[in-house]
């Protein structure tokens, strides 16, 4: 009787730990999170707003240990469209970037990122 209870307890604990490791310790941020971080980090022109990705392509991805932390790094090509205010009018403009490198790290449950020159 005690043996069956212990076996059930270990099975439940094993499943809980497995789920935590699979879903809680993701080593790659979701693409939408990467895009949000990139927009936050990207140098923006004066009087600009509403940044959206027209194109986004990851050309290379790799992991790198930086300051003792495991980072997920990408090299990406993208086009950003945005609204630019000019003398009371608003016009659409585009920024294009090629081979930009960004690294992302998860601390607690939050993803952080930085523009980087780190090579694979």
C-alpha positions in Angstrom: 0.0 0.0 0.0 2.8 2.4 1.0 4.8 1.3 -2.1 1.9 2.2 -4.5 1.5 5.7 -2.9 5.2 6.4 -3.1 5.3 5.3 -6.8 2.3 7.5 -7.5 3.9 10.5 -5.7 7.1 10.1 -7.6 5.3 9.8 -10.9 3.3 13.0 -10.3 6.5 14.9 -9.1 8.3 13.7 -12.2 5.5 15.0 -14.5 5.4 18.3 -12.7 9.2 18.8 -12.9 9.2 17.8 -16.6 6.4 20.3 -17.5 8.3 23.0 -15.5 11.5 22.4 -17.4 9.8 22.2 -20.8 7.6 25.3 -20.5 9.3 27.4 -17.8 12.9 27.2 -19.0 12.5 28.0 -22.6 15.9 28.9 -24.2 14.4 30.8 -27.1 12.0 33.8 -26.8 8.8 33.9 -28.9 9.2 35.8 -32.1 6.7 38.5 -31.1 8.7 39.1 -27.9 12.0 39.4 -29.9 10.3 41.9 -32.3 9.0 44.0 -29.3 12.5 44.1 -27.7 14.1 45.0 -31.1 11.6 47.9 -31.6 12.3 49.1 -28.1 16.1 49.0 -28.7 16.1 50.4 -32.2 17.2 54.0 -32.6 14.1 55.9 -33.7 13.9 59.1 -35.8 12.5 62.2 -34.2 8.7 62.6 -34.3 8.1 59.0 -35.2 5.5 56.5 -33.8 3.7 53.2 -34.6 6.6 51.0 -35.5 5.6 47.7 -37.2 7.6 45.0 -38.9 6.9 44.8 -42.6 9.5 42.0 -43.0 11.4 40.0 -40.4 13.8 37.2 -41.2 16.2 35.5 -38.8 19.2 34.6 -40.9 21.3 33.0 -38.1 20.7 32.0 -34.6 23.1 30.7 -31.9 23.6 30.5 -28.2 26.4 32.3 -26.4 27.5 32.5 -22.8 27.9 36.1 -21.8 28.9 37.1 -18.3 28.1 33.6 -17.1 24.5 33.7 -18.5 23.3 31.6 -21.5 22.0 34.0 -24.2 20.0 33.2 -27.3 21.4 35.4 -30.1 20.1 36.1 -33.6 21.2 37.9 -36.8 18.3 39.3 -38.6 17.2 41.3 -41.6 14.1 43.4 -41.2 12.1 46.4 -42.5 10.2 48.6 -40.0 7.4 50.9 -41.1 6.5 53.9 -38.9 4.5 57.1 -39.0 6.5 60.3 -39.2 5.0 63.6 -38.2 6.1 66.5 -40.4 4.6 70.0 -40.1 1.2 68.7 -38.9 0.9 65.9 -41.4 1.7 62.2 -41.0 3.5 60.1 -43.6 4.6 56.5 -43.7 8.3 55.8 -43.7 10.5 52.7 -43.8 13.7 51.7 -42.1 15.6 48.8 -43.4 18.3 46.8 -41.5 20.5 44.0 -42.6 22.5 41.6 -40.4 21.6 43.3 -37.1 22.6 41.2 -34.1 20.6 40.9 -30.9 21.0 38.7 -27.9 18.2 37.7 -25.5 18.4 36.3 -21.9 15.6 35.2 -19.6 15.8 36.3 -16.0 13.1 35.0 -13.7 10.2 34.9 -16.1 11.1 38.0 -18.2 13.0 38.2 -21.4 15.6 41.0 -21.8 17.6 41.9 -24.9 20.5 43.9 -26.2 21.9 44.9 -29.6 25.3 43.3 -29.9 28.4 42.8 -32.0 28.8 39.2 -30.6 29.7 36.8 -33.4 28.8 33.1 -33.3 
